[in-house]
Amino acid sequence: MKKLVVLSGAGMSAESGLATFRGAGGLWEGHKIEEVATPQAWHDNPELVLEFYNQRRRKLKLCDPNAAHLALAKAENRLSVTVITQNVDDLHERAGSSAVMHLHGELLKARSSIYEKDIYPWPDDLHLGDKCKRGHQLRPHIVWFGEAVPMMMEASVLVSNADVVIVVGTSLNVYPAAGLLNFAHESCQIIYVDPNPATVALPVTEITTIPEVATTGVQKALSHI
């Protein structure tokens, strides 16, 4: 089987009804990023941060995987598929994808505010007073702006071993994730799906661009493999 790595961003889940953080006016559901998605925000107003993610969690429960998620899951019948996603939702998993790496954390998990590897499934609201087994406050299991992305090394290895990379729903301007394409080997086939594709220059590979939304573009991308 060919090894397919999918790099998915917010545009992948937008068609399922989940807002992207680069929405109107640079706001995410009415909030500035620095108010709800940084370590400083957590320090200054943990109640606001917790409620923001509680609302995201409730919204996620009302959403379903879309045709793009389902197409990638079905592709496992003929390809070795790994999804590396910048999204924190579980729509890839619910669609049936068996290998999903979350670069920016997972909305349906919580972790200790002190011991970052102390992680718990957390499908419901998270409140002040909810603590880890060592007695420390739990926080959303999200990689906030200004925090290191712990899975980058593993992700770069996956991309370097891929025969095909599909990039979908991301502007390729958010680093460090945007730099993953630089690890693709010279003969790797790269397909970029986005209704407003960014200009991407790579030193050794060409990119096939499909200027469509995820639900139609992913299926077209898969037909090229």
Buried (B, 14 or more C-beta within 10 A) or exposed (E): EEBBBBBBBBBBBBBBEBBBBBEEEEBBBEBEBEBBBBEEBBEEBBEBBBBBBBEBBEBBEEBEBBBBBBBBBBBBEEBBBBBBBBBBBBBBBBBEBEBBBBBBBBBBBBBBBEEBEBBBEBEEEBEEEBEBEEEBBBBBBBBBBEBEBEBBEEBBEBBBBBBBBBBBBBBBEBEEBBBBBEBBEEEBBBBBBBEEBEEBEEEEBEBEBBEBBBBBBBBBBBEEB
